[in-house]
Amino acid sequence: MTEETPGFDEQQPDVPSGATSDDAEPKAASPSAEEGAAPAGDTGQDVALVAQLDQARTALSERTADLQRLQAEFQNYRRRVERDRIAVKEIAIANLLTELLPVLDDIGRAREHGELVGGFKSVAESLESTAAKMGLQQFGKEGEPFDPTIHEALMHSYAPDVTETTCVAILQPGYRIGERTIRPARVAVAEPQPGAQTVKADESADAEDKESGGPDEG
């Protein structure tokens, strides 16, 4: 009696007639097909990335321009504020010193009369020094030509020894801060004597004739 080997009675999968064993196995996906599909997807992603990059660059350019404009506006604002601050400071100083001018006039008159002595002299000199440090400058001297932009003529006369309108007396000194005049010098002026120029011209001609020996006799 022959013994049967266990397991040989297991049924094998049915294979259709005319089919080989290779046909029975599932076919693997073709590598060439996968490789051909991949580039199409990558191209679409590249286009999308380039578009996003262009948008980002455009937005960056716009933001940079906005920042530069804001920075320029801020610099202009700072310069304008600094200019206004200086102007307000100069106006405040000018107003203060203008109120002190009568006091400085009193000090000048006291000095002219020899009354600026003792403690009053120290206080007066300290006040004048402080005003000078704040930019106050005094002007106006006897003998200088009259300038209507910085002089105010309160008295007028004629003098034979002047050749142009001249300040012959300073009634009140003028004051300025930098190039700004806060009070003109109040002066007495003298003009050349009417006809003095003609007389001087005739005298000069006579003197020249005498030096040359006079007119030729016929």
C-alpha positions in Angstrom: 0.0 0.0 0.0 1.5 3.2 -1.1 1.6 6.2 1.3 0.5 9.6 0.0 2.7 12.5 0.6 0.8 15.2 2.5 0.3 18.4 0.6 0.3 17.1 -2.9 -3.4 17.0 -3.0 -3.7 20.8 -2.7 -5.3 22.3 -5.7 -3.2 24.6 -7.9 -4.7 27.8 -9.3 -6.5 27.3 -12.5 -4.6 28.5 -15.5 -6.6 29.1 -18.6 -5.6 27.0 -21.5 -3.1 28.5 -23.8 -1.9 31.0 -21.2 1.6 30.9 -19.8 2.7 31.3 -16.3 3.9 34.8 -17.1 0.5 35.9 -18.2 -0.9 34.7 -14.8 1.3 37.1 -12.9 0.2 40.8 -12.6 2.1 43.1 -14.8 4.2 45.8 -13.1 3.7 49.4 -14.1 5.9 50.5 -16.9 8.7 52.8 -15.7 8.8 54.7 -18.9 5.2 55.8 -18.4 5.9 57.2 -14.9 8.9 59.0 -16.1 6.9 60.6 -18.9 4.2 61.8 -16.5 6.5 63.4 -14.0 7.9 66.2 -16.2 4.4 67.5 -17.0 3.6 67.9 -13.3 7.0 69.6 -12.5 6.5 72.1 -15.4 3.2 73.2 -13.9 4.7 73.6 -10.5 7.7 75.6 -11.9 5.3 78.0 -13.7 3.4 78.6 -10.5 6.5 79.2 -8.5 7.8 81.7 -11.1 4.5 83.5 -10.9 4.6 83.6 -7.1 8.2 84.9 -7.3 7.2 87.7 -9.7 4.4 88.7 -7.4 6.7 88.7 -4.4 9.3 90.8 -6.3 6.6 93.3 -7.3 5.3 93.6 -3.8 8.8 94.1 -2.5 9.5 96.9 -5.0 6.2 98.6 -4.0 7.0 98.3 -0.3 10.5 99.5 -0.8 9.2 102.6 -2.7 6.7 103.3 0.1 9.5 103.0 2.7 11.7 105.4 0.7 8.9 107.9 0.3 8.1 107.8 4.0 11.7 108.2 4.9 12.0 111.3 2.6 8.9 112.8 4.1 10.2 112.2 7.6 13.5 113.8 6.8 11.7 116.8 5.4 9.5 117.0 8.5 12.6 116.9 10.7 14.2 119.7 8.8 11.0 121.8 8.8 10.6 121.3 12.6 14.2 122.2 13.2 13.9 125.3 11.0 10.7 126.4 12.8 12.3 125.8 16.2 15.2 128.0 15.3 12.9 130.7 14.0 10.7 130.6 17.1 13.8 130.8 19.3 15.2 133.9 17.4 11.8 135.6 17.6 11.6 135.0 21.4 15.1 136.3 21.9 14.4 139.4 19.7 11.2 140.1 21.6 13.1 139.9 25.0 16.0 142.1 23.9 13.6 144.6 22.4 12.0 145.0 25.8 15.4 145.6 27.3 16.4 148.3 24.9 15.0 151.2 27.1 17.1 149.9 30.0 20.2 149.8 27.8 19.5 153.3 26.7 19.3 154.4 30.3 22.6 152.7 31.0 24.2 154.5 28.1 23.0 157.9 29.2 24.2 157.2 32.8 27.6 156.3 31.3 27.8 159.5 29.3 27.0 161.6 32.4 29.5 159.7 34.6 26.8 158.2 36.8 27.6 154.6 36.1 29.6 153.8 39.3 29.6 151.4 42.1 27.3 148.4 42.2 25.1 149.9 39.5 28.0 149.8 37.2 28.6 146.1 37.8 24.9 145.3 37.2 24.8 147.4 34.1 27.9 145.8 32.6 26.6 142.3 33.4 23.4 143.1 31.7 25.2 144.4 28.6 27.4 141.3 28.5 24.4 139.0 28.7 22.7 140.8 25.9 25.8 140.6 23.8 26.0 136.8 24.4 22.5 136.5 23.2 23.5 138.1 19.9 22.6 141.8 20.4 24.9 144.2 18.6 25.0 147.9 18.8 25.6 150.1 15.8 25.6 153.7 14.8 28.6 156.1 14.8 29.1 159.8 14.1 30.6 160.6 10.7 29.3 157.5 8.9 27.2 157.9 5.7 23.5 158.0 6.2 21.8 154.7 5.3 18.0 154.8 5.4 17.8 151.0 5.9 19.6 151.2 9.3 19.3 154.9 10.2 16.3 157.0 11.2 16.9 160.7 10.7 15.3 162.8 13.5 17.2 166.0 12.8 18.3 167.5 9.5 20.8 170.3 8.7 23.3 171.5 6.2 27.1 171.6 6.6 29.8 173.0 4.3 32.3 170.3 5.3 30.4 167.2 4.2 30.2 165.8 0.7 27.2 163.5 1.2 24.4 163.0 3.7 26.2 162.2 6.9 25.3 161.2 10.5 26.6 164.0 12.6 25.1 162.9 15.9 23.8 159.6 17.3 20.7 160.3 19.3 19.9 156.7 20.1 22.1 153.7 19.0 20.7 151.1 16.8 20.6 147.4 17.6 20.6 144.2 15.5 20.6 140.5 16.0 22.7 138.9 13.3 21.4 140.4 10.1 18.1 141.4 11.6 17.7 145.1 12.7 15.5 145.3 15.7 15.8 149.1 16.0 17.4 151.6 13.6 19.9 154.1 14.9 18.2 157.4 15.5 20.5 160.2 14.2 20.9 163.8 13.2 22.0 164.2 9.6 23.7 166.9 7.7 23.7 167.4 3.9 26.1 169.4 1.8 25.5 173.1 1.8 23.5 174.1 -1.3 25.8 175.6 -3.9 28.9 174.4 -2.0 29.8 172.0 -4.8 29.6 174.7 -7.4 31.8 177.0 -5.3 34.3 174.3 -4.7 34.4 173.4 -8.4 35.1 177.1 -9.3 37.8 177.3 -6.7 39.4 174.2 -8.0 39.4 175.6 -11.5 40.9 178.9 -10.4 43.6 177.0 -8.5 44.5 175.0 -11.6 44.7 178.2 -13.7 47.0 179.8 -11.2 49.3 176.8 -11.2 49.4 176.8 -15.0 50.3 180.5 -15.2 46.8 181.8 -15.9 45.1 182.2 -19.3 47.3 183.1 -22.3 47.4 186.8 -23.2 46.7 187.8 -26.8 
